[in-house]
Amino acid sequence: MTKEHASPATETSHFIQKNSVAIRIWHWLTFLTILSLFITVLMASTALNPRKNIAEVQNALKEKGVIVSNEQAWAVSHMYDDKMWDFHKILGFALTFLFLSRFVIEATQPKKEKVNFRFRNALAAFRQPGQDKKELKHYLLVKGSYFAFYLLLLAMVGTGLVIAFGSDLGLSGPVRHSVKEAHGFFQYGFYTFFAVHLIGVVVAELGKAKGVISGMINGGK
């Protein structure tokens, strides 16, 4: 969910950029996928949390004249939670595909639109006298943070796949549990970056980099 390609040489802002069709499609598909993943986690942890719904299931059945134990009520409420996590898993596979496709897209981008080229170009400009050091420093910081994002994405995708196929791979219960704990830990950094990115884009759009959002829609300059 990133705007990886910003030209360091522009009269307005270094963040105003040209974005290929492939990058734009990837960006919005990734945005929707991550947003959907966040919603499934939120729903499964709150409204569909089995332990929080045991009493509601028991009360609903009691009104119909059926008395069930906590274990029986938990089995019913857990069924809907499982459905949500199944959907979460499907979204995880979609995110894995998007993660891998990003490398393919990058390899086919024109040289001047590649992430590494633009980052190095901005770094070279930063070292030259007479440049807007403040914005270039901000630009480099933001673009550098995207590398951290991709590392987090790799961690999320990798641990998610182990969770999905750990049993089939013959991994022991303790190992799968440790991977699941790591997956849960990485998600905090992952969703934090997602939120900070959204806020940063809005601030940029309302400030000096007006047009940064439309550039990810119509391709920019």
Backbone as JSON, one array per atom type, in Angstrom:
{
  "sequence": "MTKEHASPATETSHFIQKNSVAIRIWHWLTFLTILSLFITVLMASTALNPRKNIAEVQNALKEKGVIVSNEQAWAVSHMYDDKMWDFHKILGFALTFLFLSRFVIEATQPKKEKVNFRFRNALAAFRQPGQDKKELKHYLLVKGSYFAFYLLLLAMVGTGLVIAFGSDLGLSGPVRHSVKEAHGFFQYGFYTFFAVHLIGVVVAELGKAKGVISGMINGGK",
  "N": [[0.82, -1.15, 0.0], [1.62, 1.29, -0.9], [3.29, 4.27, -2.05], [5.56, 3.98, -4.04], [7.16, 5.23, -5.92], [8.61, 8.1, -6.34], [9.57, 11.01, -7.87], [12.64, 12.57, -7.39], [13.2, 14.97, -8.44], [11.39, 17.56, -8.8], [9.27, 20.44, -9.17], [7.33, 20.96, -7.4], [6.68, 18.91, -5.27], [8.65, 16.26, -3.96], [7.23, 14.0, -3.67], [5.24, 13.88, -5.52], [4.45, 12.0, -8.27], [4.93, 9.76, -11.07], [2.9, 7.02, -11.75], [2.73, 3.71, -12.78], [0.26, 1.69, -14.51], [0.22, -0.93, -13.55], [1.39, -0.63, -11.0], [-0.51, 0.99, -9.77], [-2.81, -0.62, -9.78], [-1.86, -2.75, -8.22], [-1.36, -1.4, -5.82], [-3.95, -0.53, -4.92], [-5.34, -2.95, -4.73], [-3.79, -4.2, -2.79], [-4.19, -2.44, -0.68], [-6.99, -2.78, -0.2], [-7.0, -5.5, 0.47], [-5.38, -5.63, 2.81], [-6.86, -3.95, 4.46], [-9.22, -5.45, 4.64], [-8.21, -7.74, 5.9], [-7.54, -6.64, 8.38], [-10.1, -5.98, 9.29], [-11.26, -8.54, 9.54], [-9.69, -9.6, 11.61], [-10.35, -7.84, 13.65], [-13.12, -8.3, 13.91], [-13.16, -11.04, 14.57], [-11.91, -10.93, 16.99], [-13.55, -9.51, 18.6], [-16.68, -9.05, 18.16], [-17.23, -11.66, 17.22], [-15.88, -13.29, 18.95], [-15.59, -16.35, 20.5], [-15.63, -16.9, 23.33], [-16.77, -14.64, 24.37], [-19.31, -14.84, 23.51], [-20.61, -16.97, 24.6], [-22.49, -16.76, 26.73], [-24.54, -15.38, 25.42], [-25.37, -17.21, 23.49], [-26.3, -19.26, 25.13], [-28.41, -17.94, 26.45], [-30.08, -17.31, 24.28], [-30.82, -19.86, 23.39], [-32.03, -20.75, 25.7], [-34.35, -19.28, 25.8], [-35.75, -20.62, 23.92], [-36.31, -22.88, 25.17], [-34.21, -24.64, 25.49], [-31.52, -25.95, 27.19], [-28.1, -25.56, 27.5], [-24.67, -26.53, 28.04], [-21.65, -24.74, 29.02], [-19.58, -25.63, 27.39], [-20.95, -26.68, 25.19], [-22.26, -24.39, 24.25], [-20.04, -22.89, 23.62], [-19.02, -24.36, 21.46], [-20.92, -23.83, 19.49], [-20.77, -21.01, 19.18], [-18.15, -20.84, 18.41], [-18.13, -21.8, 15.87], [-18.87, -19.78, 14.06], [-16.81, -18.04, 14.43], [-14.73, -19.56, 13.4], [-15.42, -19.54, 10.7], [-14.93, -16.89, 10.06], [-12.15, -16.77, 10.43], [-11.4, -18.54, 8.45], [-12.0, -17.05, 6.2], [-10.17, -15.03, 6.63], [-7.85, -16.46, 6.2], [-8.02, -16.96, 3.45], [-7.79, -14.37, 2.49], [-5.21, -13.94, 3.33], [-3.79, -15.63, 1.61], [-4.26, -14.24, -0.73], [-2.86, -11.91, -0.17], [-0.29, -12.93, -0.08], [0.08, -13.63, -2.76], [-0.01, -11.03, -3.86], [2.24, -9.92, -2.66], [4.35, -11.42, -3.81], [3.9, -10.8, -6.47], [4.62, -8.18, -6.51], [7.39, -8.07, -6.79], [7.69, -8.99, -9.37], [6.41, -6.97, -10.8], [8.09, -4.83, -10.15], [10.43, -5.62, -11.42], [9.74, -5.32, -14.05], [9.34, -2.65, -14.37], [10.05, 0.6, -15.83], [13.43, 1.82, -15.84], [13.78, 4.34, -14.53], [11.61, 4.43, -12.89], [11.87, 2.57, -10.99], [12.07, 1.44, -7.59], [14.57, 1.36, -6.22], [16.19, 2.92, -7.92], [14.99, 5.49, -7.77], [15.22, 6.02, -5.07], [18.01, 6.06, -4.71], [18.6, 8.14, -6.44], [17.37, 10.29, -5.16], [18.87, 10.3, -2.83], [21.36, 11.0, -3.84], [20.76, 13.57, -4.72], [20.24, 14.76, -2.3], [22.76, 15.02, -1.26], [23.83, 16.99, -2.71], [24.63, 20.52, -2.98], [22.39, 23.3, -2.39], [19.9, 22.12, -2.48], [16.54, 21.2, -1.44], [16.83, 20.34, 1.53], [15.31, 19.57, 3.75], [12.84, 18.52, 2.78], [13.82, 16.51, 1.11], [15.09, 14.9, 2.97], [12.88, 14.05, 4.42], [11.56, 12.7, 2.38], [13.39, 10.6, 1.83], [13.3, 9.32, 4.29], [10.65, 8.44, 4.39], [10.5, 6.79, 2.1], [12.48, 4.99, 2.79], [11.23, 3.77, 4.92], [9.46, 2.15, 3.64], [10.87, -0.08, 2.91], [11.09, -1.32, 5.35], [8.43, -1.89, 5.67], [8.04, -3.85, 3.68], [9.61, -5.87, 4.71], [8.17, -6.45, 7.02], [5.86, -7.29, 5.77], [6.81, -9.57, 4.5], [7.39, -11.09, 6.79], [4.8, -11.38, 7.86], [3.45, -12.74, 5.8], [5.08, -15.03, 5.58], [4.96, -16.25, 8.19], [2.21, -16.57, 8.29], [1.71, -18.45, 6.27], [3.01, -20.64, 7.35], [1.39, -21.11, 9.56], [-0.94, -21.83, 8.23], [-0.2, -24.16, 6.83], [1.28, -25.64, 8.56], [0.63, -28.03, 9.97], [0.38, -29.87, 7.88], [2.98, -29.87, 7.05], [4.17, -31.23, 9.01], [5.01, -29.99, 11.34], [5.61, -29.53, 14.81], [3.27, -29.09, 17.58], [4.13, -27.1, 19.54], [5.94, -25.62, 17.97], [4.3, -24.6, 15.94], [2.66, -23.07, 17.53], [4.45, -21.14, 18.48], [5.09, -19.85, 16.1], [2.6, -18.8, 15.48], [2.33, -16.99, 17.58], [4.38, -15.23, 16.9], [3.38, -14.3, 14.48], [1.15, -12.91, 15.39], [2.48, -10.94, 16.82], [3.95, -9.54, 14.85], [1.89, -8.42, 13.44], [1.08, -6.12, 14.75], [3.01, -4.16, 14.2], [2.68, -4.15, 11.47], [-0.01, -3.29, 10.99], [0.19, -0.86, 12.25], [1.99, 0.55, 10.63], [0.38, 0.68, 8.38], [-1.73, 2.36, 9.26], [-0.3, 4.71, 9.9], [0.71, 5.31, 7.4], [-1.65, 5.93, 5.96], [-2.5, 8.23, 7.36], [-0.29, 9.88, 6.88], [-0.4, 10.17, 4.08], [-2.81, 11.56, 3.76], [-2.2, 13.94, 5.13], [-0.1, 14.85, 3.51], [-1.47, 15.22, 1.12], [-3.15, 17.32, 1.79], [-1.32, 19.23, 2.2], [1.81, 20.22, 1.02], [2.16, 18.33, -0.96], [-0.05, 18.07, -2.72], [-2.16, 16.16, -4.72], [-1.0, 13.73, -4.57], [-2.59, 11.57, -3.92], [-4.46, 11.41, -6.05], [-2.63, 10.84, -7.99], [-2.14, 8.18, -7.6], [-4.35, 7.17, -8.64], [-4.98, 8.17, -11.24], [-2.49, 8.0, -12.39], [-0.73, 10.11, -12.21], [1.77, 12.63, -12.88]],
  "CA": [[0.0, 0.0, 0.0], [2.6, 2.33, -0.82], [3.56, 5.04, -3.25], [6.98, 3.76, -4.0], [7.93, 5.87, -6.95], [8.51, 9.54, -6.34], [10.73, 11.61, -8.52], [13.3, 13.5, -6.53], [13.37, 16.24, -9.11], [10.11, 18.16, -9.15], [9.16, 21.8, -8.69], [6.32, 21.02, -6.35], [7.06, 18.03, -4.17], [9.33, 15.03, -4.36], [6.28, 12.9, -3.54], [4.39, 13.85, -6.7], [5.15, 11.02, -9.06], [4.22, 9.02, -12.11], [2.67, 5.64, -11.33], [2.26, 2.84, -13.86], [-1.03, 1.01, -14.29], [0.47, -2.11, -12.71], [1.61, -0.18, -9.63], [-1.78, 1.49, -9.24], [-3.68, -1.78, -9.51], [-1.28, -3.46, -7.07], [-1.54, -0.56, -4.64], [-5.33, -0.54, -4.41], [-5.67, -4.32, -4.34], [-3.12, -4.44, -1.52], [-4.91, -1.64, 0.3], [-8.26, -3.45, 0.12], [-6.7, -6.78, 1.12], [-4.91, -5.37, 4.17], [-8.01, -3.42, 5.2], [-10.11, -6.59, 4.9], [-7.56, -8.57, 6.92], [-7.7, -5.95, 9.66], [-11.51, -6.1, 9.7], [-11.51, -9.91, 10.01], [-9.05, -9.74, 12.93], [-11.15, -7.05, 14.59], [-14.39, -8.99, 14.12], [-12.91, -12.3, 15.27], [-11.43, -10.64, 18.35], [-14.59, -8.79, 19.35], [-18.06, -9.5, 18.0], [-17.33, -13.1, 17.0], [-15.06, -14.02, 19.91], [-16.42, -17.42, 21.09], [-15.76, -16.8, 24.78], [-17.65, -13.52, 24.68], [-20.66, -15.12, 23.02], [-21.16, -18.15, 25.26], [-23.71, -16.39, 27.47], [-25.59, -15.0, 24.47], [-25.87, -18.45, 22.9], [-27.08, -19.95, 26.17], [-29.66, -17.2, 26.68], [-30.93, -17.45, 23.1], [-31.37, -21.21, 23.39], [-32.89, -20.88, 26.88], [-35.65, -18.72, 25.42], [-36.42, -21.64, 23.11], [-36.52, -24.03, 26.03], [-33.08, -25.55, 25.4], [-30.45, -25.64, 28.13], [-26.83, -26.13, 27.05], [-23.53, -26.25, 28.91], [-20.69, -23.77, 28.47], [-18.84, -26.28, 26.31], [-21.84, -26.76, 24.02], [-22.45, -23.03, 23.74], [-18.76, -22.49, 23.03], [-18.91, -25.03, 20.16], [-21.79, -23.11, 18.55], [-20.21, -19.68, 18.91], [-16.84, -21.0, 17.77], [-18.35, -22.13, 14.46], [-18.85, -18.54, 13.28], [-15.44, -17.53, 14.53], [-13.94, -20.34, 12.45], [-15.73, -19.06, 9.35], [-14.23, -15.63, 9.87], [-10.72, -17.05, 10.27], [-11.24, -19.16, 7.13], [-11.97, -15.93, 5.26], [-8.89, -14.38, 6.9], [-6.83, -17.29, 5.55], [-8.12, -16.71, 2.01], [-7.2, -13.05, 2.29], [-3.77, -14.12, 3.51], [-3.26, -16.18, 0.35], [-4.3, -13.14, -1.69], [-1.75, -11.01, 0.17], [0.93, -13.63, -0.5], [0.18, -13.44, -4.21], [0.32, -9.63, -4.12], [3.63, -9.72, -2.23], [5.23, -11.99, -4.83], [3.71, -10.09, -7.74], [5.29, -6.87, -6.43], [8.73, -8.23, -7.31], [7.55, -9.11, -10.82], [6.1, -5.63, -11.28], [9.29, -4.01, -10.02], [11.4, -6.06, -12.43], [9.29, -4.89, -15.38], [9.19, -1.2, -14.4], [11.14, 1.36, -16.47], [14.51, 2.04, -14.89], [13.6, 5.56, -13.75], [10.47, 4.26, -11.99], [12.17, 1.53, -10.01], [12.23, 1.94, -6.22], [15.98, 1.56, -5.9], [16.71, 4.04, -8.7], [14.48, 6.75, -7.24], [15.79, 6.22, -3.74], [19.41, 6.45, -4.89], [18.59, 9.44, -7.08], [17.05, 11.26, -4.11], [20.02, 10.34, -1.92], [22.39, 11.78, -4.53], [20.32, 14.97, -4.71], [20.37, 15.24, -0.92], [24.17, 15.31, -1.01], [24.22, 18.15, -3.52], [24.28, 21.81, -2.38], [21.29, 24.04, -3.0], [18.69, 21.3, -2.53], [15.62, 21.31, -0.3], [17.28, 19.25, 2.39], [14.25, 19.13, 4.66], [11.9, 17.63, 2.09], [14.54, 15.33, 0.65], [15.29, 14.04, 4.14], [11.57, 13.45, 4.67], [11.33, 11.76, 1.28], [14.23, 9.43, 2.05], [12.8, 8.62, 5.47], [9.4, 7.76, 4.02], [10.81, 5.7, 1.18], [13.21, 3.98, 3.54], [10.29, 3.03, 5.76], [8.78, 1.14, 2.83], [11.66, -1.31, 2.98], [10.68, -1.95, 6.6], [7.09, -2.42, 5.41], [8.15, -5.09, 2.93], [10.12, -6.88, 5.64], [7.02, -6.84, 7.84], [4.96, -8.05, 4.89], [7.44, -10.89, 4.36], [7.2, -11.79, 8.06], [3.39, -11.73, 7.98], [3.14, -13.77, 4.8], [5.8, -16.25, 5.92], [4.37, -16.9, 9.37], [0.84, -16.96, 7.96], [1.75, -19.69, 5.5], [3.38, -21.72, 8.28], [0.18, -21.4, 10.34], [-1.91, -22.49, 7.35], [0.25, -25.47, 6.36], [2.17, -26.23, 9.55], [0.27, -29.43, 10.26], [0.71, -30.66, 6.69], [4.44, -29.95, 6.97], [4.64, -32.07, 10.11], [5.57, -29.19, 12.43], [5.03, -29.87, 16.11], [2.37, -28.11, 18.16], [4.85, -25.96, 20.11], [6.52, -24.79, 16.89], [3.19, -23.88, 15.31], [2.21, -22.07, 18.5], [5.44, -20.06, 18.48], [4.92, -19.11, 14.84], [1.36, -18.05, 15.62], [2.63, -15.86, 18.46], [5.18, -14.3, 16.11], [2.45, -13.7, 13.51], [0.37, -11.92, 16.13], [3.36, -9.83, 17.19], [4.28, -8.76, 13.65], [0.73, -7.72, 12.93], [0.98, -4.79, 15.35], [3.83, -3.27, 13.39], [2.1, -4.14, 10.13], [-1.18, -2.42, 10.97], [0.63, 0.49, 12.64], [2.5, 1.17, 9.41], [-0.79, 0.92, 7.52], [-2.42, 3.53, 9.78], [0.59, 5.87, 9.75], [0.76, 5.61, 5.97], [-2.89, 6.6, 5.6], [-2.46, 9.58, 7.92], [0.75, 10.62, 6.17], [-0.88, 10.49, 2.74], [-3.82, 12.62, 3.9], [-1.48, 15.17, 5.49], [0.62, 15.28, 2.32], [-2.46, 15.69, 0.14], [-3.67, 18.61, 2.25], [-0.2, 20.15, 2.31], [2.65, 20.54, -0.13], [2.13, 17.27, -1.98], [-1.41, 17.91, -3.22], [-2.16, 15.37, -5.94], [-0.34, 12.44, -4.34], [-3.63, 10.52, -3.95], [-4.95, 11.29, -7.42], [-1.57, 10.23, -8.77], [-2.24, 6.74, -7.49], [-5.59, 6.82, -9.32], [-4.88, 8.44, -12.68], [-1.13, 7.8, -12.87], [0.13, 11.24, -11.89], [2.35, 13.45, -13.95]],
  "C": [[0.86, 1.21, 0.0], [2.71, 3.07, -2.13], [5.07, 5.04, -3.42], [7.78, 4.63, -4.95], [7.72, 7.37, -6.94], [9.76, 10.12, -6.95], [11.35, 12.64, -7.63], [13.47, 14.85, -7.17], [12.03, 16.75, -9.58], [10.0, 19.51, -8.52], [8.17, 21.91, -7.54], [6.74, 20.2, -5.14], [7.71, 16.78, -4.71], [8.37, 13.83, -4.32], [5.29, 12.84, -4.7], [5.11, 13.03, -7.76], [4.27, 10.44, -10.16], [4.11, 7.57, -11.67], [2.11, 4.82, -12.49], [0.93, 2.2, -13.5], [-0.85, -0.17, -13.35], [0.64, -1.73, -11.25], [0.3, 0.27, -9.0], [-2.73, 0.34, -8.89], [-3.18, -2.53, -8.29], [-1.54, -2.7, -5.79], [-2.94, -0.69, -4.06], [-5.79, -1.93, -4.02], [-5.03, -4.65, -2.99], [-3.8, -3.67, -0.4], [-6.2, -2.34, 0.75], [-8.04, -4.76, 0.86], [-6.28, -6.58, 2.57], [-6.05, -4.83, 5.03], [-8.97, -4.55, 5.58], [-9.52, -7.53, 5.96], [-7.73, -7.95, 8.3], [-9.13, -6.1, 10.19], [-11.8, -7.51, 10.21], [-10.89, -10.14, 11.38], [-9.89, -9.03, 13.98], [-12.46, -7.76, 14.92], [-14.2, -10.27, 14.93], [-12.5, -12.09, 16.72], [-12.49, -9.97, 19.22], [-15.95, -9.45, 19.18], [-18.2, -11.01, 17.86], [-16.44, -13.92, 17.92], [-15.91, -15.06, 20.64], [-16.66, -17.26, 22.59], [-16.71, -15.68, 25.18], [-19.09, -13.78, 24.28], [-21.32, -16.33, 23.68], [-22.47, -17.83, 25.95], [-24.85, -16.06, 26.52], [-26.2, -16.24, 23.82], [-26.75, -19.19, 23.9], [-28.42, -19.26, 26.4], [-30.62, -17.35, 25.51], [-31.59, -18.83, 23.06], [-32.32, -21.42, 24.57], [-34.28, -20.35, 26.59], [-36.47, -19.7, 24.57], [-36.66, -22.92, 23.9], [-35.4, -25.04, 25.99], [-31.97, -25.07, 26.33], [-29.17, -26.34, 27.66], [-25.73, -25.72, 28.01], [-22.63, -25.2, 28.26], [-19.94, -24.35, 27.28], [-19.68, -26.36, 25.04], [-22.07, -25.38, 23.4], [-21.18, -22.52, 23.05], [-18.6, -23.1, 21.63], [-19.74, -24.31, 19.11], [-21.18, -21.77, 18.17], [-18.88, -19.77, 18.17], [-16.99, -21.27, 16.27], [-18.27, -20.87, 13.59], [-17.47, -17.88, 13.33], [-14.53, -18.26, 13.54], [-14.17, -19.87, 11.02], [-15.0, -17.76, 9.05], [-12.73, -15.85, 9.66], [-10.44, -17.76, 8.95], [-11.16, -18.07, 6.05], [-10.65, -15.17, 5.39], [-7.77, -15.14, 6.19], [-6.83, -17.05, 4.04], [-7.5, -15.36, 1.66], [-5.68, -13.11, 2.43], [-3.11, -14.69, 2.26], [-3.22, -15.09, -0.72], [-3.14, -12.17, -1.45], [-0.41, -11.63, -0.22], [1.15, -13.46, -2.0], [0.58, -12.01, -4.55], [1.78, -9.33, -3.76], [4.6, -10.23, -3.29], [5.12, -11.23, -6.15], [4.4, -8.74, -7.72], [6.71, -6.95, -7.0], [8.71, -8.33, -8.84], [7.29, -7.74, -11.42], [7.34, -4.75, -11.25], [10.31, -4.36, -11.11], [11.03, -5.56, -13.83], [9.1, -3.38, -15.47], [10.32, -0.55, -15.2], [12.18, 1.71, -15.42], [14.26, 3.23, -13.97], [12.41, 5.48, -12.79], [10.7, 3.15, -10.97], [12.43, 2.15, -8.64], [13.68, 2.28, -5.92], [16.56, 2.76, -6.63], [16.27, 5.37, -8.1], [15.03, 7.05, -5.85], [17.24, 6.71, -3.86], [19.52, 7.83, -5.54], [18.31, 10.55, -6.06], [18.22, 11.41, -3.14], [21.15, 11.15, -2.53], [22.04, 13.26, -4.51], [20.48, 15.57, -3.32], [21.81, 15.66, -0.61], [24.66, 16.53, -1.79], [23.83, 19.45, -2.81], [23.1, 22.45, -3.11], [20.0, 23.27, -3.12], [17.83, 21.55, -1.3], [15.9, 20.12, 0.63], [16.17, 18.69, 3.27], [13.3, 18.16, 3.98], [12.58, 16.37, 1.59], [14.78, 14.35, 1.79], [13.99, 13.32, 4.49], [11.26, 12.38, 3.62], [12.11, 10.46, 1.5], [13.76, 8.62, 3.25], [11.55, 7.82, 5.14], [9.69, 6.57, 3.11], [11.59, 4.59, 1.86], [12.29, 3.14, 4.41], [9.54, 1.96, 4.97], [9.55, -0.17, 2.8], [11.31, -2.07, 4.26], [9.29, -2.58, 6.43], [7.17, -3.76, 4.68], [8.74, -6.22, 3.78], [9.0, -7.37, 6.55], [6.05, -7.69, 7.02], [5.5, -9.46, 4.68], [7.22, -11.72, 5.62], [5.75, -12.25, 8.22], [3.02, -12.86, 7.04], [3.81, -15.1, 5.17], [5.2, -16.99, 7.1], [2.94, -17.34, 9.11], [0.78, -18.26, 7.19], [2.12, -20.88, 6.38], [2.17, -22.11, 9.12], [-0.8, -22.2, 9.5], [-1.51, -23.92, 7.01], [1.18, -26.18, 7.35], [1.89, -27.69, 9.84], [0.65, -30.34, 9.1], [2.22, -30.85, 6.54], [5.03, -30.79, 8.09], [5.27, -31.3, 11.25], [4.86, -29.52, 13.73], [4.12, -28.75, 16.61], [3.08, -26.91, 18.74], [5.45, -25.03, 19.06], [5.43, -23.97, 16.24], [2.67, -22.78, 16.23], [3.16, -20.87, 18.52], [5.32, -19.2, 17.23], [3.66, -18.25, 14.9], [1.56, -16.84, 16.5], [3.43, -14.8, 17.71], [4.3, -13.57, 15.09], [1.61, -12.61, 14.18], [1.2, -10.71, 16.52], [3.65, -8.93, 15.99], [3.1, -7.93, 13.17], [0.59, -6.32, 13.53], [1.81, -3.78, 14.57], [3.25, -3.09, 12.0], [0.93, -3.17, 10.05], [-0.84, -1.0, 11.42], [1.17, 1.23, 11.43], [1.35, 1.56, 8.5], [-1.51, 2.2, 7.95], [-1.6, 4.8, 9.59], [0.67, 6.29, 8.28], [-0.49, 6.37, 5.53], [-2.89, 8.05, 6.1], [-1.45, 10.44, 7.16], [0.3, 11.05, 4.78], [-1.91, 11.63, 2.79], [-3.16, 13.96, 4.21], [-0.74, 15.73, 4.28], [-0.33, 15.87, 1.28], [-2.98, 17.08, 0.5], [-2.57, 19.66, 2.33], [0.5, 20.38, 0.99], [2.54, 19.54, -1.27], [0.72, 17.02, -2.49], [-1.37, 17.21, -4.58], [-1.54, 14.0, -5.77], [-1.36, 11.29, -4.37], [-4.15, 10.32, -5.37], [-3.92, 10.65, -8.32], [-1.59, 8.73, -8.7], [-3.55, 6.24, -8.1], [-5.45, 6.98, -10.83], [-3.47, 8.32, -13.23], [-0.2, 8.94, -12.6], [0.7, 11.9, -13.11], [2.95, 12.59, -15.07]]
}
